[in-house]
Amino acid sequence: MPITVTPYIPKYITVHTGPANQWAENVTVSFPDYIKNVASSEIYPTWNEAALRANILAQISFALNRVYTEYYPSRGYDFDITNSTINDQKFIKGRSTFDNVDRIVDELFTTYIRRVGFVEPLSARFCNGTTVTCDGLSQWGSEHLAQQGYSTMDILRRYYGNNIELVTNTPIRDIAYSYPGTPLRQGSSGDYVTVLQVMLNRIGRDYPAIPRISPVDGIFGSQTEEAVRKFQSIFNLTSDGIVGQGTWYKLVFLYVGVTDLSELVSEGQPFTQIQPPASGTTLQEGSTGVAVSTLQYLLSIVGQFSNVIPTLTIDGIFGPQTTQAVIAAQRQFGLPPTGVVDNITWQRLYDEYLGIARTVLADSSLPTSAQDIVRSVQSSNFPGYNLTYGSSDA
């Protein structure tokens, strides 16, 4: 089974009661109690309920983003979030909370905000909107909107854009940190190696000296070791080609950094991180399986922005319709129209998809038909891994 790190609600969260780089007490509380404390510290219980709900959803999402990205553990800290309002949200140890806030949190604490097409909880930043302004939600502004009759989602969309949605009934579990528990080295294999390879490849786009690993196959061979050694050399780690905890969390830190996953405006963690077929292999009429479904998904999304690529059913069967779509895409890309998907065709198609995913898929102007494709992918657990740090199905 793949490593599934679809966002979850932590049973407990550890709060550092001061700035991250200063000594302060760490306090561990249940996640609902943490949100009740934050909400009671940040907003007024007399506000309209729509404003209270919008603010509480923002607070939940922001905290979950910190957990999801391992923001502080990847920096070497032994806590999940701070109570410093410069970087995080206010938490006052031992304070009392308000009954109406408690009621709303008990209802909402398994719900969070995300952008359509992305996995990670939105880093839903906010500020009071009077003495401090920011790109995120204005707390006082949300109350003024609620007084005008705005609903909770109207308020959230006013500040975070129309391309957001709520995830409900999120599972609750203990915090599970991503490090495999034992070092990865040449000869290791499995899902953790896949995660490692995808992180290295994504970081390598910003640090081209790191050699690309292809295919991403979950096997720690000489190619992966070379990439690890180069990564370690660039970032002043012991260049031994072994991925211990220090190297792993440096990778996590850099991956989150280059993708801006902990920022309000981020590259986003797609539901699938797609890799080309292994070198020398092809997909063609008669092929079946997950790779074909992935191909059809790419063609369907790219086809929404092309007049020549026909509509496809995503069924995992490479039939005549898929052949026609591939030929149309190849012609559009200036490639030989063979109808056979080799690495060059796949990579060109993926690059086209990636450009759309980073811009239009995260925009409210996405055509309804393309929105439907994305939503059908989400609801049907589309082939590929729902993985933190972009793990993929090679």
C-alpha positions as CSV (number, residue, x, y, z in Angstrom):
1,M,0.0,0.0,0.0
2,P,1.2,3.5,-0.7
3,I,1.9,5.9,2.1
4,T,-1.3,7.8,2.5
5,V,-0.9,11.2,4.1
6,T,-4.1,12.8,3.0
7,P,-4.6,15.5,5.6
8,Y,-6.0,14.4,9.0
9,I,-7.0,16.0,12.2
10,P,-4.4,15.4,14.9
11,K,-5.7,14.1,18.2
12,Y,-3.3,16.4,20.0
13,I,-1.2,19.4,19.0
14,T,1.9,20.7,20.8
15,V,2.1,24.5,21.1
16,H,5.3,26.4,21.9
17,T,4.2,29.3,24.1
18,G,6.6,31.8,22.6
19,P,8.5,32.6,19.4
20,A,10.0,29.5,17.9
21,N,13.6,30.6,18.5
22,Q,13.2,31.5,22.1
23,W,12.8,29.2,25.1
24,A,9.2,28.8,26.3
25,E,7.0,26.0,27.6
26,N,5.5,23.5,25.2
27,V,1.9,22.7,25.9
28,T,0.1,19.7,24.4
29,V,-3.7,19.9,24.1
30,S,-6.4,18.2,22.1
31,F,-6.9,19.7,18.7
32,P,-10.5,20.9,19.4
33,D,-9.4,22.5,22.7
34,Y,-6.5,24.2,20.9
35,I,-9.0,25.7,18.3
36,K,-11.4,26.7,21.1
37,N,-8.6,28.5,22.8
38,V,-7.4,30.2,19.6
39,A,-10.9,31.3,18.6
40,S,-11.6,32.7,22.1
41,S,-8.3,34.5,22.0
42,E,-8.5,35.9,18.5
43,I,-12.2,36.9,18.0
44,Y,-15.2,38.2,19.9
45,P,-18.0,35.8,20.9
46,T,-20.6,38.5,20.2
47,W,-19.9,38.5,16.5
48,N,-22.4,37.1,14.0
49,E,-22.2,33.4,13.7
50,A,-21.2,33.5,10.0
51,A,-18.2,35.5,10.9
52,L,-17.3,33.3,13.8
53,R,-17.5,30.2,11.6
54,A,-15.4,31.8,8.9
55,N,-12.7,32.7,11.4
56,I,-12.8,29.3,13.1
57,L,-12.5,27.5,9.7
58,A,-9.5,29.7,8.9
59,Q,-7.9,28.9,12.2
60,I,-8.4,25.2,11.7
61,S,-7.0,25.2,8.2
62,F,-3.9,27.3,9.2
63,A,-3.1,24.9,12.1
64,L,-3.6,21.8,9.9
65,N,-1.3,23.3,7.2
66,R,1.4,23.6,9.9
67,V,0.9,20.0,10.8
68,Y,0.7,18.8,7.2
69,T,3.9,20.6,6.1
70,E,5.8,19.6,9.3
71,Y,6.7,23.3,9.3
72,Y,8.4,23.3,12.7
73,P,9.6,19.6,13.0
74,S,11.4,20.1,9.6
75,R,13.3,23.0,11.2
76,G,14.4,20.9,14.1
77,Y,11.8,22.0,16.7
78,D,9.9,19.6,19.0
79,F,6.5,21.3,18.6
80,D,3.9,21.8,15.9
81,I,3.0,25.5,16.1
82,T,3.7,28.5,18.3
83,N,1.5,31.1,19.9
84,S,3.4,33.9,18.4
85,T,1.0,36.0,16.3
86,I,3.8,37.1,14.1
87,N,4.0,33.7,12.5
88,D,1.1,31.7,13.9
89,Q,-2.1,32.3,16.0
90,K,-2.8,33.4,19.5
91,F,-3.0,30.7,22.2
92,I,-3.2,31.5,25.9
93,K,-2.5,28.5,28.3
94,G,-5.3,27.9,30.8
95,R,-7.7,30.5,29.5
96,S,-11.4,30.0,29.6
97,T,-13.4,29.7,26.4
98,F,-16.8,30.8,25.3
99,D,-19.8,28.5,25.1
100,N,-20.9,29.5,21.6
101,V,-17.3,29.2,20.3
102,D,-17.1,25.8,21.9
103,R,-20.3,24.7,20.2
104,I,-19.1,25.8,16.8
105,V,-15.7,24.2,17.2
106,D,-17.2,20.9,18.3
107,E,-19.2,21.0,15.0
108,L,-16.4,22.2,12.7
109,F,-13.1,20.9,13.9
110,T,-13.0,18.1,11.3
111,T,-13.6,20.6,8.5
112,Y,-10.9,22.6,6.7
113,I,-10.5,24.8,3.6
114,R,-8.5,23.8,0.6
115,R,-8.1,25.1,-3.0
116,V,-9.9,23.1,-5.7
117,G,-7.6,20.5,-7.1
118,F,-5.1,20.6,-4.3
119,V,-4.6,18.3,-1.2
120,E,-3.1,20.5,1.5
121,P,-5.2,22.5,3.9
122,L,-5.1,26.1,3.0
123,S,-2.6,28.2,4.8
124,A,-5.5,30.5,5.7
125,R,-3.7,33.5,7.0
126,F,-5.7,36.3,8.8
127,C,-5.2,39.5,10.6
128,N,-7.4,41.9,12.6
129,G,-7.9,44.2,9.6
130,T,-7.6,47.4,11.7
131,T,-4.1,47.8,13.2
132,V,-2.7,45.1,11.0
133,T,-3.7,44.2,7.4
134,C,-2.6,41.2,5.3
135,D,-3.5,39.3,2.1
136,G,-5.7,36.9,4.0
137,L,-8.9,37.2,6.0
138,S,-9.7,40.4,7.9
139,Q,-11.2,39.5,11.2
140,W,-13.1,42.7,11.7
141,G,-13.9,42.8,8.0
142,S,-15.5,39.4,8.3
143,E,-17.8,40.7,11.0
144,H,-18.8,43.7,8.9
145,L,-19.6,41.3,5.9
146,A,-21.6,39.1,8.2
147,Q,-23.6,42.1,9.3
148,Q,-24.4,42.7,5.7
149,G,-25.8,39.2,5.3
150,Y,-22.8,37.4,3.9
151,S,-22.7,33.7,4.6
152,T,-19.7,31.9,5.9
153,M,-18.6,30.7,2.5
154,D,-19.3,34.1,1.0
155,I,-16.9,35.6,3.6
156,L,-14.2,33.0,3.0
157,R,-14.4,33.4,-0.8
158,R,-14.2,37.2,-0.4
159,Y,-10.8,36.8,1.2
160,Y,-9.4,33.6,-0.2
161,G,-10.9,33.5,-3.7
162,N,-13.7,31.6,-5.4
163,N,-11.5,28.5,-5.9
164,I,-11.8,27.1,-2.4
165,E,-13.9,24.3,-1.0
166,L,-14.5,22.7,2.4
167,V,-13.4,19.2,3.3
168,T,-15.7,17.7,6.0
169,N,-15.5,14.6,8.2
170,T,-11.7,14.5,8.1
171,P,-10.3,11.5,9.9
172,I,-8.8,11.9,13.4
173,R,-5.5,10.3,14.2
174,D,-2.3,10.7,16.2
175,I,0.3,12.9,14.5
176,A,2.5,10.8,12.2
177,Y,5.8,12.4,11.2
178,S,7.0,11.5,7.7
179,Y,10.5,10.3,8.5
180,P,10.6,6.5,7.8
181,G,12.2,5.7,11.2
182,T,15.3,4.1,9.8
183,P,17.8,5.6,7.3
184,L,17.3,5.0,3.5
185,R,20.3,3.9,1.5
186,Q,21.3,2.1,-1.6
187,G,19.3,-1.2,-1.6
188,S,16.2,0.3,0.1
189,S,13.0,0.2,-1.7
190,G,9.3,1.0,-1.3
191,D,7.1,4.0,-0.8
192,Y,9.4,6.0,1.3
193,V,12.0,5.8,-1.5
194,T,9.4,7.0,-3.9
195,V,8.7,10.0,-1.7
196,L,12.4,10.7,-1.5
197,Q,12.9,10.5,-5.3
198,V,10.0,12.9,-5.9
199,M,11.2,15.4,-3.4
200,L,14.7,15.3,-4.9
201,N,13.3,15.8,-8.4
202,R,11.1,18.8,-7.4
203,I,13.9,20.4,-5.4
204,G,16.2,19.8,-8.4
205,R,14.1,22.0,-10.6
206,D,15.3,24.9,-8.4
207,Y,18.8,23.5,-7.8
208,P,19.7,22.1,-11.2
209,A,23.0,20.6,-9.9
210,I,20.9,17.8,-8.3
211,P,20.6,15.1,-11.0
212,R,17.1,14.1,-12.1
213,I,16.0,10.6,-11.1
214,S,14.2,8.8,-13.8
215,P,12.2,6.7,-13.5
216,V,10.8,7.3,-10.1
217,D,10.4,3.7,-9.2
218,G,10.8,3.4,-5.4
219,I,14.2,1.7,-5.8
220,F,17.2,3.3,-4.1
221,G,19.9,2.7,-6.7
222,S,23.1,4.4,-7.8
223,Q,21.1,7.2,-9.5
224,T,19.2,8.0,-6.3
225,E,22.4,7.9,-4.2
226,E,24.1,10.3,-6.6
227,A,21.2,12.8,-6.2
228,V,21.2,12.4,-2.4
229,R,25.0,13.0,-2.3
230,K,24.7,16.1,-4.4
231,F,21.8,17.4,-2.3
232,Q,23.8,16.8,0.9
233,S,26.8,18.6,-0.6
234,I,24.8,21.6,-1.6
235,F,23.2,22.0,1.8
236,N,26.3,21.3,3.9
237,L,25.2,17.9,5.1
238,T,27.5,14.9,5.4
239,S,27.7,13.7,1.8
240,D,27.4,9.9,2.5
241,G,24.4,9.2,0.2
242,I,22.4,7.9,3.2
243,V,19.1,9.6,4.1
244,G,18.9,9.8,7.9
245,Q,16.6,12.0,9.8
246,G,18.7,15.2,9.3
247,T,18.8,14.8,5.5
248,W,15.1,13.7,5.4
249,Y,13.9,16.8,7.2
250,K,16.2,19.1,5.2
251,L,14.5,17.6,2.1
252,V,11.0,18.2,3.6
253,F,12.0,21.8,4.5
254,L,13.3,22.5,1.0
255,Y,10.3,20.8,-0.7
256,V,7.8,22.8,1.3
257,G,9.9,25.9,0.6
258,V,10.2,25.6,-3.2
259,T,6.5,24.7,-3.5
260,D,5.3,27.4,-1.0
261,L,3.0,24.8,0.6
262,S,3.0,26.8,3.8
263,E,2.0,30.0,2.1
264,L,-1.4,31.4,1.3
265,V,-0.5,31.5,-2.4
266,S,1.3,28.2,-3.2
267,E,2.2,25.9,-6.0
268,G,-0.1,23.5,-4.4
269,Q,0.1,19.8,-3.8
270,P,-2.0,18.1,-6.6
271,F,-4.0,15.0,-6.0
272,T,-1.6,13.2,-8.2
273,Q,2.0,13.9,-9.0
274,I,2.5,12.2,-12.4
275,Q,5.7,10.7,-13.6
276,P,6.5,9.4,-17.1
277,P,6.6,5.7,-17.8
278,A,9.9,4.0,-17.3
279,S,12.5,4.8,-19.9
280,G,12.0,2.7,-23.1
281,T,8.4,1.8,-22.3
282,T,5.4,3.1,-24.3
283,L,1.6,3.2,-24.0
284,Q,-0.4,2.5,-27.1
285,E,-3.7,1.1,-28.3
286,G,-4.4,-2.1,-26.3
287,S,-2.6,-0.9,-23.2
288,T,-4.7,-0.8,-20.0
289,G,-4.3,0.1,-16.3
290,V,-3.5,3.0,-14.1
291,A,-1.0,4.6,-16.5
292,V,-3.6,4.8,-19.2
293,S,-6.1,6.4,-16.8
294,T,-3.5,8.9,-15.9
295,L,-2.8,9.6,-19.6
296,Q,-6.5,10.1,-20.2
297,Y,-6.7,12.5,-17.3
298,L,-3.9,14.6,-18.7
299,L,-5.5,14.6,-22.2
300,S,-8.9,15.5,-20.7
301,I,-7.5,18.5,-18.8
302,V,-5.3,19.8,-21.6
303,G,-8.2,19.1,-24.0
304,Q,-10.3,21.7,-22.2
305,F,-8.0,24.4,-23.5
306,S,-7.5,23.0,-27.0
307,N,-9.8,22.9,-30.0
308,V,-8.3,19.8,-31.5
309,I,-8.0,17.2,-28.6
310,P,-11.3,15.2,-28.4
311,T,-13.2,14.5,-25.2
312,L,-12.3,11.3,-23.5
313,T,-13.7,8.9,-21.0
314,I,-11.2,8.1,-18.2
315,D,-11.6,4.3,-18.1
316,G,-8.0,3.0,-18.2
317,I,-8.5,1.4,-21.6
318,F,-6.3,2.7,-24.5
319,G,-8.8,2.4,-27.4
320,P,-9.3,4.2,-30.7
321,Q,-10.6,7.4,-28.9
322,T,-7.5,7.6,-26.9
323,T,-5.3,7.0,-30.0
324,Q,-7.1,9.9,-31.7
325,A,-6.6,12.2,-28.7
326,V,-2.9,11.3,-28.5
327,I,-2.4,12.0,-32.2
328,A,-4.2,15.3,-31.9
329,A,-2.0,16.2,-28.9
330,Q,1.2,15.2,-30.8
331,R,0.3,17.3,-33.7
332,Q,-0.4,20.3,-31.4
333,F,3.0,19.8,-29.8
334,G,4.8,19.5,-33.1
335,L,5.7,15.8,-32.4
336,P,5.4,12.9,-34.9
337,P,1.7,11.9,-34.9
338,T,2.2,8.2,-34.1
339,G,-0.6,7.7,-31.5
340,V,2.0,6.0,-29.4
341,V,3.0,7.6,-26.0
342,D,6.7,7.4,-25.4
343,N,8.6,9.4,-22.8
344,I,8.9,12.5,-25.0
345,T,5.1,12.6,-25.7
346,W,4.3,12.0,-22.0
347,Q,6.7,14.6,-20.8
348,R,5.4,17.2,-23.3
349,L,1.8,16.4,-22.3
350,Y,2.6,16.6,-18.6
351,D,4.4,19.9,-19.0
352,E,1.3,21.3,-20.6
353,Y,-0.9,19.9,-17.9
354,L,1.5,21.3,-15.2
355,G,1.2,24.8,-16.6
356,I,-2.6,24.6,-16.5
357,A,-2.5,23.1,-13.0
358,R,-0.4,25.9,-11.6
359,T,-2.5,28.7,-13.1
360,V,-6.0,27.9,-14.4
361,L,-6.8,24.9,-12.1
362,A,-6.2,27.1,-9.1
363,D,-8.4,29.9,-10.6
364,S,-12.2,30.4,-10.5
365,S,-12.2,30.9,-14.2
366,L,-11.6,27.2,-14.8
367,P,-14.3,26.0,-17.3
368,T,-17.2,24.0,-15.7
369,S,-16.3,20.9,-17.7
370,A,-12.7,20.9,-16.5
371,Q,-13.9,21.5,-12.9
372,D,-16.1,18.4,-13.3
373,I,-13.1,16.4,-14.4
374,V,-11.1,17.5,-11.3
375,R,-14.0,16.8,-9.0
376,S,-14.6,13.3,-10.5
377,V,-10.9,12.6,-10.0
378,Q,-11.2,13.6,-6.3
379,S,-14.4,11.7,-5.7
380,S,-13.2,8.5,-7.3
381,N,-9.8,8.4,-5.7
382,F,-8.1,8.9,-9.0
383,P,-5.2,6.6,-9.8
384,G,-2.0,8.0,-8.2
385,Y,-1.1,8.6,-4.6
386,N,-2.6,11.1,-2.3
387,L,0.8,11.8,-0.7
388,T,2.5,14.6,1.1
389,Y,5.6,15.9,-0.7
390,G,4.3,14.8,-4.1
391,S,4.8,11.1,-4.0
392,S,3.8,9.4,-7.2
393,D,2.8,6.3,-9.1
394,A,5.6,5.8,-11.6
